[in-house]
Amino acid sequence: MKRIIIITISAIIFTLLLGKFLDYRYKKFWRPVFDKLDVAFKDTTYYDGIYVGDSRVHFGINPYYTDSITGLKTYNEGMGGASINEIYFLANSYLSHHKAPKYVVVSIGYADILQSYRYFENPCYYFFYLDDTMTNANLARDHYHTSLFRILPVLKYTAFDDFNKLTIWKNLSGETLLKPGGVLYNGFINNSTNFFNTNQQEHSMKEDTAFQKGIDKCEELMALLEQKNCIPIIVYPPVLDMNPVKKNKTFMKIDSAIAKLAVEHHAAILHYDTDKTFTNEMFSDEWHVNIYGSKIYSRKLGFAIKDILNTQKK
């Protein structure tokens, strides 16, 4: 009996230590993402503004440059691959833990709205925030065994896909999400210094007319910002000038719906998708600006935000 108890205790200790080791390596690889989520769920620092959206926010809007123009302090809460559901979730989580900022920039991507059937692009990040009620509820809704993960945290790794498991081992060899030459600042991260290569393979977006759920979630987000007395600023991020967005009927319906929401909720709309000053050398691929492009984009956005805030004061 004594031997069984010793073996059981040893197994528990080993499991706990293994979990700590895996957590350390995984979080070290994805440190910039966890810094961002720590701000959303754990931090209470006041920021004058936040930026929400998908990877085109995460990699595109650098608060260093917007703040240098506005004189404010802001944070980038963009998340790569985020659908409108995850964008709303992060904005709501941030506002639940912080004093409401002066403004919130919401980046609009057609894919974000059309993929309203998705919730988290990478649920694995959120397994580390199960003490947060909203996070726990949404993961449980997607059939993750959050109760078991909370009892024995190492069990969360049974739900990791191969890609996320691989990043643990990558970190053992010294790799992290931030590559040499990359830039990290207040939630912004961009590793790409290269220019877009016109020979890169092109990918076209699939037409999808089932966008109403995405628009409904956008409306929820606008209503939330209005309730919190935040100034909403909607941006259409830059696109490569050699590959402008082909406005099919679905995209035009989305534009029309967004324009209507902007009027109803007193939101400004900034169209950088039609700004021809964003040239090929500012992009790393068709949809994402590189480090140089992010500087230009962020500065333009900073001046626009400054004008909007000054107008609001009058």
Summary of the structure (lengths in Angstrom):
residues: 314
radius of gyration: 20.9
end to end distance: 78.7
largest distance: 78.7
contacts: 1003
relative contact order: 0.16
helix: 54%
strand: 10%
